[in-house]
Amino acid sequence: MKKFYFCFLMLCGAVLLATSCKEESSAELPEFRLGTPVVIEATETTALVSCEAEFDLGAFAGLTKGFWFGSLRASSEADFRSVTATEVEGRTFTCRLTGLTPGEQYNLYGFVGIGSARYMSGAALLETRPGDDPVVTPVFGTPSHANVTENGATIRCSFTYAGDRTITAAYFLCGSASGAELKSNVSATAGEKSAVLTDLSPQTTYTYRLYVVIDGAIYASAAQSFTTAASQGGGTVTGDTKYPGWPELVPEDASKAGGEYYYAYHMCPDFRVGGRLARNYTVCYSSTHHCPVWVAAPRHKCYESGASRTDAYATDPDIPSGIQYRSKSTGGGCNKGHMLGSAERLATSSVNRQVFYYTNIAPQYSSGFNTGGGGWNLLEDWIDGKVCADTTYVVIGTYFERYTDRYGNTASPKKIEFGGRSDVSCPTMFYYAVLRTKRGNTGKSVRDCSAGELMCAAFVRCHNNALKGKRVSSQDMISIAELEKLTGHTFFVNVPNAPKSTCTASDWGL
């Protein structure tokens, strides 16, 4: 009972120390979040230990970094010792603890101190070797990396183990000074290990290690680093997409990029999924039509709650302002039609503000298209019902040539006054290209699915007021291949098994 009471005090003390530090520190200092310490090596009386902060420790002067540890049998704080770290590199600080007792178990904490206050990590278990029963530790090879691009890399490391304890897990941890660590699990057997990293940031230095867990003890390889390539500004123009891990992306048009078409890849400023900043949407914007050409985005319920609509209409900072609307004014019988809707991005206020960039807005007729019961609103509501537990990927696009739909409705090109401009093209058709798993709850990436596990289709509606009250039917659906032929764009290139040439109305409940 005494030990439990002391552990409880330790936990409360750690929280109070961190709170005190936060209150006393200057406004420039962030809250220090520390990872759980790692025991790199342990002998009978010494241990090499490390701990990682969430950001580069070298950026802040006057900090004390170290470790606080004591036996599991300790009954008071007086039995714990503090040791200052002897090595600091980037986010990681390291120290060799000495004077330990053979065969003893210790509670080990990392800390960062500011003045007399400390930010504490969670506890790790440190176990020294018994004096008469040496523990065999894994032997690591030298970590290496290959295929480093703007957004990806392959990392490798090997290990051998001659002991008789159980290897319970093995994984890579990779992170930059400004982002959360990425964990890549590998098989828990000795040998060569590798992991393919995607969705990395351009021109960023990443540090990685291989970790092995043996009977609860964590062992780590030496650290290695690589730096991703610089961004090419407009992405690739070879038919590939800028980010090969994003299923929704449309390749940039080499003949129009930087002239007629401009591209922006918007990440969520403060919304994370799996510890990493989530992407919001990508837009292709036309300097000729002064209107979005397409907007590509993932759809999932995790984006849809947490904040309120901001109505923060503004120019897109990643697209030249001179080709965008100049205001939120309307005209030509149209109102402001979001491509990616506000209700689809309510995770935070900052995320919602991005969908109010003018590059995500097109003129849509207000009386029978983008209004309650309007043709486009009915399609949007219907698409909402197709968003599944697995992520759904959408491309919402415009068309500017003369267009006739299967109901016999026709729209012709024209220029209108809109957004403070008099040269805005009024789209003749809007479409949704949609890709998802058939089951909707597989827990698998669409990139790992067979063609039989996927369904994709395009849903098109002529831009006029004649479809008000018209429910979505199979007459609104065409294959992705047909949409590609019509628009000249290529969809879902990052999902090789996407069944683009076929679409079945019954799969979509039509």
C-alpha positions as CSV (number, residue, x, y, z in Angstrom):
1,M,0.0,0.0,0.0
2,K,2.9,2.3,0.8
3,K,4.5,1.7,-2.6
4,F,1.2,2.5,-4.4
5,Y,0.7,5.7,-2.4
6,F,4.2,6.8,-3.3
7,C,3.7,6.1,-7.1
8,F,0.5,8.1,-7.0
9,L,2.4,11.0,-5.5
10,M,5.1,10.7,-8.2
11,L,2.4,10.9,-10.9
12,C,0.8,13.9,-9.4
13,G,4.2,15.5,-8.8
14,A,5.1,15.1,-12.5
15,V,1.9,16.9,-13.5
16,L,2.4,19.7,-11.0
17,L,6.0,20.2,-12.1
18,A,5.0,20.5,-15.7
19,T,2.1,22.9,-14.8
20,S,4.4,25.0,-12.7
21,C,6.9,25.2,-15.5
22,K,4.4,26.2,-18.0
23,E,3.1,29.0,-15.8
24,E,6.6,30.3,-15.0
25,S,8.2,30.1,-18.4
26,S,8.2,32.9,-20.9
27,A,5.6,33.1,-23.7
28,E,8.2,32.0,-26.3
29,L,8.8,28.6,-24.7
30,P,6.5,25.8,-25.8
31,E,5.1,23.0,-23.6
32,F,7.8,20.3,-23.6
33,R,6.3,16.9,-24.5
34,L,8.7,14.1,-24.0
35,G,8.7,10.6,-25.3
36,T,9.1,7.6,-23.0
37,P,12.9,7.0,-22.3
38,V,14.6,4.2,-24.2
39,V,17.1,1.8,-22.6
40,I,19.8,1.4,-25.3
41,E,22.0,-0.9,-23.3
42,A,22.2,-2.2,-19.8
43,T,24.9,-4.0,-17.8
44,E,25.0,-5.1,-14.2
45,T,25.8,-1.6,-12.9
46,T,25.4,0.8,-15.9
47,A,22.8,1.7,-18.5
48,L,22.9,3.9,-21.6
49,V,19.5,5.6,-21.9
50,S,18.0,8.3,-24.2
51,C,14.9,10.3,-24.4
52,E,13.3,12.4,-27.3
53,A,11.5,15.7,-27.1
54,E,8.9,16.8,-29.7
55,F,11.2,19.4,-31.2
56,D,14.8,20.4,-31.6
57,L,16.2,21.0,-28.1
58,G,19.1,23.1,-29.5
59,A,16.7,25.9,-30.4
60,F,16.2,26.8,-26.7
61,A,19.1,27.9,-24.5
62,G,19.3,27.5,-20.8
63,L,17.5,24.1,-20.6
64,T,18.5,21.3,-18.3
65,K,18.1,17.8,-19.8
66,G,18.4,14.7,-17.9
67,F,17.0,11.6,-16.2
68,W,15.3,10.9,-12.8
69,F,15.4,7.3,-11.6
70,G,14.9,5.1,-8.6
71,S,14.3,1.5,-7.7
72,L,10.9,0.0,-7.9
73,R,11.4,-0.7,-4.2
74,A,11.9,3.0,-3.4
75,S,9.5,4.4,-0.8
76,S,10.2,8.1,-1.1
77,E,11.6,10.7,-3.5
78,A,14.8,10.8,-1.5
79,D,15.6,7.4,-3.0
80,F,15.5,8.8,-6.6
81,R,18.5,10.3,-8.3
82,S,18.8,13.0,-11.0
83,V,21.5,12.9,-13.7
84,T,22.2,15.5,-16.4
85,A,22.3,14.3,-19.9
86,T,25.9,14.1,-21.4
87,E,24.9,14.3,-25.0
88,V,22.2,16.3,-26.9
89,E,21.6,15.9,-30.6
90,G,18.6,17.5,-32.2
91,R,15.6,16.2,-30.2
92,T,17.4,13.4,-28.4
93,F,19.4,13.6,-25.2
94,T,21.4,10.7,-23.9
95,C,23.2,9.7,-20.7
96,R,25.0,6.7,-19.2
97,L,23.8,5.9,-15.7
98,T,26.3,4.4,-13.3
99,G,26.4,3.0,-9.8
100,L,23.3,0.8,-10.4
101,T,22.6,-2.4,-8.5
102,P,22.9,-5.7,-10.4
103,G,19.5,-7.5,-11.1
104,E,17.6,-4.4,-10.0
105,Q,14.5,-2.8,-11.6
106,Y,14.2,1.0,-11.8
107,N,11.6,3.5,-12.7
108,L,13.2,5.8,-15.3
109,Y,11.9,9.3,-16.3
110,G,13.3,11.8,-18.7
111,F,13.0,15.5,-17.9
112,V,13.6,19.0,-19.3
113,G,14.1,21.7,-16.7
114,I,13.6,25.4,-16.8
115,G,14.8,27.0,-13.6
116,S,13.6,24.9,-10.7
117,A,10.6,23.4,-12.6
118,R,10.7,20.3,-14.7
119,Y,8.6,18.7,-17.5
120,M,8.6,15.0,-17.0
121,S,8.2,12.1,-19.4
122,G,6.3,8.9,-18.7
123,A,8.0,6.1,-16.9
124,A,10.1,3.4,-18.5
125,L,11.3,0.2,-16.9
126,L,15.1,-0.1,-16.6
127,E,16.4,-3.6,-15.5
128,T,20.1,-4.2,-14.9
129,R,21.7,-7.5,-15.6
130,P,22.0,-10.0,-12.7
131,G,25.6,-10.4,-11.6
132,D,25.6,-14.1,-12.3
133,D,23.2,-14.2,-15.3
134,P,24.3,-11.8,-18.1
135,V,21.6,-10.7,-20.4
136,V,22.2,-11.1,-24.1
137,T,21.3,-8.0,-26.0
138,P,20.5,-7.6,-29.8
139,V,23.4,-6.5,-32.0
140,F,22.3,-3.9,-34.6
141,G,23.8,-3.2,-38.0
142,T,24.3,0.3,-39.4
143,P,21.0,2.0,-40.4
144,S,20.8,3.1,-44.0
145,H,18.4,4.8,-46.4
146,A,17.7,4.8,-50.1
147,N,15.2,6.2,-52.7
148,V,14.9,9.5,-51.0
149,T,12.6,11.9,-52.8
150,E,10.6,15.0,-52.0
151,N,8.0,12.9,-50.1
152,G,9.4,9.5,-49.4
153,A,12.3,7.2,-48.5
154,T,13.2,3.6,-47.8
155,I,15.0,3.0,-44.5
156,R,16.8,-0.2,-43.5
157,C,18.6,-1.7,-40.5
158,S,19.4,-5.3,-39.4
159,F,19.8,-6.9,-36.1
160,T,20.9,-10.3,-34.7
161,Y,20.0,-11.9,-31.4
162,A,21.7,-14.9,-29.7
163,G,19.7,-14.9,-26.5
164,D,16.8,-17.1,-25.4
165,R,14.3,-14.4,-24.4
166,T,11.3,-13.6,-26.6
167,I,11.4,-10.8,-29.2
168,T,7.9,-9.3,-28.9
169,A,8.1,-6.4,-31.3
170,A,10.3,-4.5,-33.8
171,Y,9.7,-1.2,-35.4
172,F,11.3,1.9,-36.9
173,L,10.6,5.4,-35.5
174,C,11.3,8.3,-37.9
175,G,10.7,11.9,-37.2
176,S,11.7,15.5,-38.0
177,A,12.4,18.3,-35.5
178,S,9.0,19.9,-36.2
179,G,6.7,16.9,-36.6
180,A,5.4,13.8,-34.8
181,E,7.3,10.5,-35.1
182,L,6.2,7.9,-37.7
183,K,6.1,4.4,-36.4
184,S,6.6,1.6,-39.0
185,N,6.2,-1.9,-37.6
186,V,8.3,-4.8,-39.0
187,S,8.4,-8.5,-38.2
188,A,9.7,-9.4,-34.8
189,T,12.4,-11.7,-36.0
190,A,16.1,-11.2,-36.4
191,G,17.5,-10.1,-39.8
192,E,17.3,-7.3,-42.3
193,K,14.4,-4.9,-41.8
194,S,13.1,-2.2,-44.0
195,A,10.2,0.3,-44.2
196,V,8.9,2.5,-47.0
197,L,8.0,6.0,-45.8
198,T,5.5,8.2,-47.7
199,D,3.9,11.6,-47.3
200,L,7.1,13.2,-46.0
201,S,7.6,16.9,-46.2
202,P,10.0,18.3,-48.9
203,Q,13.5,19.6,-47.9
204,T,13.2,18.2,-44.3
205,T,15.7,16.3,-42.3
206,Y,14.4,13.1,-40.7
207,T,16.1,11.0,-38.1
208,Y,15.3,7.3,-37.6
209,R,16.3,4.2,-35.5
210,L,15.3,0.6,-35.4
211,Y,13.8,-0.5,-32.1
212,V,13.6,-4.1,-30.8
213,V,11.5,-5.1,-27.8
214,I,12.7,-8.2,-25.9
215,D,10.6,-9.4,-22.9
216,G,9.5,-5.8,-22.3
217,A,13.0,-4.2,-22.6
218,I,13.5,-1.8,-25.5
219,Y,16.7,-1.7,-27.4
220,A,17.6,0.8,-30.1
221,S,20.1,1.0,-33.0
222,A,22.2,4.0,-33.7
223,A,20.5,7.0,-35.2
224,Q,20.7,7.9,-38.8
225,S,19.4,10.9,-40.8
226,F,18.4,11.8,-44.3
227,T,17.0,15.0,-45.9
228,T,14.2,14.9,-48.4
229,A,14.6,16.7,-51.8
230,A,13.4,20.2,-52.3
231,S,9.9,20.8,-53.7
232,Q,9.7,21.3,-57.4
233,G,7.1,24.0,-56.9
234,G,4.5,22.7,-59.3
235,G,5.0,19.0,-58.6
236,T,5.9,16.5,-61.3
237,V,4.7,16.9,-64.8
238,T,5.3,13.4,-66.1
239,G,1.8,12.0,-65.6
240,D,2.6,11.2,-61.9
241,T,1.2,13.1,-59.0
242,K,3.1,15.2,-56.6
243,Y,2.2,12.9,-53.7
244,P,2.0,9.2,-54.8
245,G,0.4,8.2,-51.5
246,W,-2.7,10.4,-52.0
247,P,-5.4,8.4,-53.8
248,E,-7.5,11.4,-54.8
249,L,-4.8,13.4,-56.6
250,V,-5.1,14.3,-60.3
251,P,-1.8,14.7,-62.2
252,E,-0.8,18.2,-63.0
253,D,-1.1,19.2,-66.6
254,A,2.5,19.8,-67.9
255,S,1.2,22.0,-70.9
256,K,-0.8,24.3,-68.7
257,A,0.9,24.3,-65.3
258,G,2.1,27.8,-64.2
259,G,0.3,29.4,-67.2
260,E,-3.4,28.5,-67.4
261,Y,-3.5,26.2,-64.4
262,Y,-2.2,26.8,-60.9
263,Y,-2.1,24.2,-58.2
264,A,-2.2,24.4,-54.4
265,Y,-1.8,21.5,-51.9
266,H,-3.5,22.5,-48.6
267,M,-2.5,20.7,-45.4
268,C,-4.6,21.2,-42.3
269,P,-2.9,23.7,-40.1
270,D,-3.8,22.1,-36.7
271,F,-5.6,18.9,-37.3
272,R,-3.8,15.6,-37.1
273,V,-4.6,12.0,-37.9
274,G,-2.4,9.3,-36.5
275,G,-0.1,12.0,-35.1
276,R,0.5,13.6,-38.4
277,L,-1.0,16.8,-40.0
278,A,-3.9,15.7,-42.2
279,R,-4.3,17.0,-45.7
280,N,-7.3,19.2,-46.4
281,Y,-7.7,19.5,-50.2
282,T,-5.8,20.1,-53.4
283,V,-7.1,22.6,-56.0
284,C,-6.4,23.2,-59.7
285,Y,-7.4,26.8,-60.5
286,S,-7.7,28.3,-64.0
287,S,-6.3,31.8,-64.8
288,T,-8.4,31.8,-68.0
289,H,-11.8,31.0,-66.4
290,H,-11.0,32.5,-63.0
291,C,-12.6,29.5,-61.5
292,P,-11.6,26.1,-59.9
293,V,-11.1,23.3,-62.5
294,W,-11.1,20.6,-59.8
295,V,-10.7,20.1,-56.1
296,A,-9.5,16.7,-54.8
297,A,-10.0,15.6,-51.2
298,P,-10.4,12.7,-48.8
299,R,-13.8,12.4,-47.1
300,H,-14.2,10.9,-43.6
301,K,-16.3,11.7,-40.6
302,C,-13.2,12.7,-38.6
303,Y,-13.1,16.0,-40.5
304,E,-16.7,16.8,-39.9
305,S,-17.0,18.0,-36.2
306,G,-15.3,20.1,-33.7
307,A,-15.8,23.7,-34.9
308,S,-18.3,25.9,-36.5
309,R,-18.6,27.5,-40.0
310,T,-16.3,30.5,-40.3
311,D,-17.5,32.3,-43.5
312,A,-13.9,33.5,-43.7
313,Y,-13.9,34.3,-47.4
314,A,-10.4,35.1,-48.6
315,T,-7.9,34.7,-51.4
316,D,-5.9,31.5,-51.5
317,P,-2.3,32.4,-50.3
318,D,-0.8,29.6,-52.5
319,I,-2.4,30.8,-55.8
320,P,-1.6,34.2,-57.5
321,S,-4.2,36.7,-56.1
322,G,-4.5,38.5,-59.5
323,I,-6.4,35.6,-61.1
324,Q,-8.8,34.9,-58.2
325,Y,-12.1,36.6,-57.3
326,R,-11.6,40.0,-55.7
327,S,-14.5,39.8,-53.3
328,K,-17.3,37.5,-52.0
329,S,-19.9,39.3,-54.2
330,T,-22.1,37.3,-56.5
331,G,-23.6,37.9,-59.9
332,G,-25.0,36.3,-63.1
333,G,-27.8,34.7,-61.2
334,C,-25.3,32.6,-59.2
335,N,-24.3,32.3,-55.6
336,K,-21.0,31.0,-54.1
337,G,-20.8,27.3,-54.6
338,H,-18.2,25.5,-52.5
339,M,-16.5,22.6,-54.3
340,L,-15.5,21.0,-51.0
341,G,-18.3,21.9,-48.6
342,S,-17.9,23.8,-45.3
343,A,-19.8,21.0,-43.4
344,E,-17.2,18.5,-44.7
345,R,-14.4,20.4,-42.9
346,L,-15.3,21.3,-39.4
347,A,-12.4,19.6,-37.5
348,T,-11.0,23.0,-36.4
349,S,-11.7,26.7,-37.3
350,S,-8.4,26.9,-39.2
351,V,-9.3,23.8,-41.3
352,N,-12.7,25.4,-42.1
353,R,-11.2,28.7,-43.1
354,Q,-9.3,27.0,-45.8
355,V,-12.4,25.9,-47.6
356,F,-13.5,29.5,-47.8
357,Y,-10.6,30.3,-50.1
358,Y,-11.9,31.7,-53.4
359,T,-10.1,28.9,-55.2
360,N,-12.6,26.4,-53.7
361,I,-15.6,28.4,-54.8
362,A,-17.4,28.4,-58.2
363,P,-20.5,30.3,-59.4
364,Q,-23.6,28.1,-59.2
365,Y,-27.2,29.1,-60.1
366,S,-29.0,30.1,-56.9
367,S,-32.6,29.4,-57.9
368,G,-32.5,25.7,-58.8
369,F,-28.9,24.4,-58.6
370,N,-27.1,25.5,-55.4
371,T,-30.1,25.9,-53.1
372,G,-32.4,23.8,-51.0
373,G,-33.8,21.1,-53.3
374,G,-31.5,22.3,-56.2
375,G,-30.0,19.8,-58.5
376,W,-26.4,20.1,-57.2
377,N,-27.5,20.2,-53.6
378,L,-29.4,17.0,-54.0
379,L,-26.3,15.4,-55.5
380,E,-24.1,16.7,-52.7
381,D,-26.5,15.3,-50.1
382,W,-26.5,12.0,-51.9
383,I,-22.7,11.8,-52.0
384,D,-22.7,12.6,-48.2
385,G,-24.6,9.3,-47.8
386,K,-21.9,7.4,-49.6
387,V,-19.0,8.5,-47.4
388,C,-18.0,5.3,-45.5
389,A,-16.0,4.2,-42.5
390,D,-13.1,3.6,-44.9
391,T,-11.9,6.9,-46.4
392,T,-13.8,8.0,-49.5
393,Y,-11.9,9.9,-52.1
394,V,-13.5,12.6,-54.2
395,V,-12.7,15.0,-57.0
396,I,-15.2,17.8,-57.5
397,G,-14.8,19.4,-60.9
398,T,-16.1,21.9,-63.4
399,Y,-16.6,21.8,-67.2
400,F,-16.7,24.9,-69.5
401,E,-17.6,23.6,-72.9
402,R,-21.2,23.2,-74.3
403,Y,-22.7,20.3,-72.4
404,T,-26.0,18.3,-72.8
405,D,-27.0,15.8,-70.1
406,R,-29.0,12.6,-70.4
407,Y,-32.1,14.4,-69.5
408,G,-31.8,16.6,-72.5
409,N,-30.7,19.7,-70.6
410,T,-28.1,21.9,-72.3
411,A,-25.8,24.6,-71.0
412,S,-23.5,26.8,-73.2
413,P,-20.3,28.7,-72.2
414,K,-20.6,32.3,-71.1
415,K,-18.8,34.9,-69.0
416,I,-20.5,36.5,-66.0
417,E,-19.8,39.1,-63.3
418,F,-18.9,37.3,-60.2
419,G,-16.6,37.9,-57.2
420,G,-15.8,41.5,-58.2
421,R,-14.7,40.4,-61.7
422,S,-16.5,40.6,-65.1
423,D,-14.5,37.9,-66.8
424,V,-15.5,34.8,-64.9
425,S,-16.5,31.7,-66.8
426,C,-19.8,30.2,-65.7
427,P,-19.4,26.3,-65.7
428,T,-21.7,24.3,-68.0
429,M,-21.4,21.2,-65.9
430,F,-20.2,20.0,-62.4
431,Y,-19.2,16.5,-61.5
432,Y,-18.1,14.3,-58.6
433,A,-15.6,11.5,-59.2
434,V,-15.8,9.1,-56.3
435,L,-13.6,6.2,-55.2
436,R,-14.1,3.9,-52.1
437,T,-14.2,0.3,-51.0
438,K,-17.4,-1.6,-51.8
439,R,-17.8,-2.9,-48.2
440,G,-16.9,0.5,-46.7
441,N,-15.5,-0.9,-43.5
442,T,-12.5,-3.0,-44.6
443,G,-9.9,-1.0,-42.6
444,K,-7.7,-1.2,-45.7
445,S,-6.2,1.5,-47.8
446,V,-7.7,1.6,-51.3
447,R,-4.1,1.3,-52.6
448,D,-4.0,-2.2,-51.0
449,C,-7.3,-3.4,-52.4
450,S,-8.1,-5.5,-55.5
451,A,-10.3,-4.2,-58.3
452,G,-13.1,-6.4,-56.9
453,E,-12.9,-4.7,-53.6
454,L,-13.3,-1.2,-55.0
455,M,-15.9,0.9,-56.8
456,C,-15.6,4.2,-58.5
457,A,-17.8,6.3,-60.7
458,A,-18.5,9.9,-61.8
459,F,-21.8,11.7,-61.2
460,V,-22.5,14.7,-63.5
461,R,-25.1,17.4,-63.5
462,C,-25.7,20.0,-66.2
463,H,-25.4,23.5,-64.7
464,N,-28.9,24.9,-65.0
465,N,-32.0,25.2,-62.9
466,A,-33.9,22.4,-64.6
467,L,-32.8,19.7,-62.2
468,K,-34.4,21.3,-59.1
469,G,-36.1,18.5,-57.2
470,K,-34.6,15.8,-59.4
471,R,-33.3,12.9,-57.3
472,V,-30.0,11.3,-58.3
473,S,-30.4,8.4,-60.7
474,S,-28.3,6.1,-62.9
475,Q,-28.8,8.7,-65.6
476,D,-26.4,11.0,-63.7
477,M,-23.7,8.3,-63.5
478,I,-20.8,7.6,-66.0
479,S,-17.6,5.7,-65.7
480,I,-14.4,7.4,-64.6
481,A,-13.0,6.4,-68.0
482,E,-15.8,8.4,-69.7
483,L,-15.2,11.4,-67.5
484,E,-11.5,11.2,-68.4
485,K,-12.3,11.3,-72.1
486,L,-14.7,14.2,-71.6
487,T,-12.5,16.4,-69.4
488,G,-9.0,15.4,-70.5
489,H,-8.0,14.8,-66.8
490,T,-6.8,11.5,-65.4
491,F,-8.3,10.3,-62.2
492,F,-7.1,8.0,-59.3
493,V,-3.8,7.3,-60.9
494,N,-2.3,6.5,-57.5
495,V,-4.7,3.5,-57.2
496,P,-3.7,1.1,-60.0
497,N,-6.6,-1.3,-59.3
498,A,-9.3,1.4,-59.5
499,P,-12.0,-0.1,-61.9
500,K,-12.3,3.1,-63.9
501,S,-13.7,1.6,-67.1
502,T,-16.8,0.1,-65.4
503,C,-19.5,1.3,-63.0
504,T,-22.5,-0.6,-61.6
505,A,-25.5,1.4,-60.6
506,S,-26.5,-1.1,-57.9
507,D,-23.2,-0.7,-56.2
508,W,-24.3,2.8,-55.5
509,G,-27.9,2.0,-54.5
510,L,-29.3,3.3,-57.9
